[in-house]
Amino acid sequence: MDTALQTRVTAGTTPAPAPWGRVRRSRHVADRALKIVCTLFTILGATVLGWILLMLLVEGIGGLSPAVFTETTPGPGSQGGGIANAIVGSLILTVLGIVVATPIGVLAGTYLAEYGKSSKLAEIIRFVNDILLAAPSILIGLFVYMLMVQPMGGYSGWAGGVALAIIAVPVIVRTTEDMLRLVPGSLREAGAALGAPMSTVIIKISWKAARAGMVTGVLLATARIAGETAPLLFTALNNNFWFNPTLMGGVSNLPVMIYQFALSPYENWRELAWAGALIITMSILALSIVARLLLRKDKVR
């Protein structure tokens, strides 16, 4: 076959795409219409979100003061005061939840990615994990209430931490599995070729290669539970004082404090609720930004 004929055959097997001007007018109109609709709804969503954030900034900054971070929540009808006890209580409950959830989530995600893979047990675990991801947090609060609050005879920070941990575990499991699946199989094969056992390959190679993504999952889970209110209403509840060192009894926290103060008839309480909402929103935003930066850094590597 001569060169000219070969060129014509090759050109015939890979036709050039038709120019946009030759596309039927109906498709051209449908494309433009869909683009306009998507743009309008994007602008609508961004406008609503921006409106909420702007209102939160205006009202929240007006309620901020040094006393907010140094004094405890005031009683009904009182003036002044702060939310220091609620901030510390939220930190304790969130840290407790993450401390409980992280080893469970990381190990479960490791099993799904490294050991279980496509086994029947792994499929069941993934199904249950997906259910927990979509489960209403209030149901988790009711579950922990029946499991811990009633047998222990009262509300406690321990019950609140367990409820938050149950919410955080599915996020960590999913993220850990996804990040470990991105690790090239050739790295595992290289470790196995050197005689390393499976556990060493996972700890020294797989975890190390996926550590940024796994840390991102933990941060996302932290942001997920930091603003949860419903499960804490049934477990840790709230109070206007510092928490008991044993974490027994009600533990003051920002989400429940915001819920109670925002519905109160007292102006001072409503100002503190706006300030607390601003603090918790900025904290979640900071965690989300850090998580994205870590994930982007891991992709660059």
URURCOR-V421271 format. One line per field, one symbol per residue. ss: DSSP state (h for helix, s for strand, l for the rest). psi: psi as a letter, one per 30 degrees, with the letter a starting at -180 (. if undefined). burial: # if it has 9 or more other ideal C-beta (glycine too) atoms within 8 Angstrom, else .. A space follows every 50 residues. Layout:
ss: ???
psi: ???
burial: ???
This chain:
ss: llhhhhhhhhhhhllllllhhhllhhhhhhhhhhhhhhhhhhhhhhhhhh hhhhhhhhhhhhhllhhhhllllllllllllllhhhhhhhhhhhhhhhhh hhhhhhhhhhhhhhhhlllhhhhhhhhhhhhhhhllhhhhhhhhhhhhhh hhlllshhhhhhhhhhhhhhhhhhhhhhhhhlllhhhhhhhhhllllhhh hhhhhhhhhlhhhhhhhhhhhhhhhhlllhhhhllllllllllllllsll lllhhhhhhhhhllllhhhhhhhhhhhhhhhhhhhhhhhhhhhhhhhhhh l
psi: kleeeeeeeeeffikkkkleffkkeeeeeeeeeeeeeeeeeeeeeeeeee eeeeeeeeeeeffklefeffllkllkfllalageeeeeeeeeeeeeeeee eeeeeeeeeeeeeeeecgleeeeeeeeeeeeeefkkfeeeeeeeeeeeee efglllfeeeeeeeeeeeeeeeeeeeeeeeffkkfeeeeeeefggkleee eeefdeeeegeeeeeeeeeeeeeefegkeeffffdfbllglllkffglak kkleeeeeeeefflgkeeeeeeeeeeeeeeeeeeeeeeeeeeeeeeeeee .
burial: .....#..#..................#...................... ..#..##.##..#...##..####......##########.###.###.# ##.###.#######.#.....##.##..##.##...##.######..##. .#..##########################..#...##.###.......# #######..#.#############################..#...###. ############.#.#.##############.##..##.###.##.##.. .
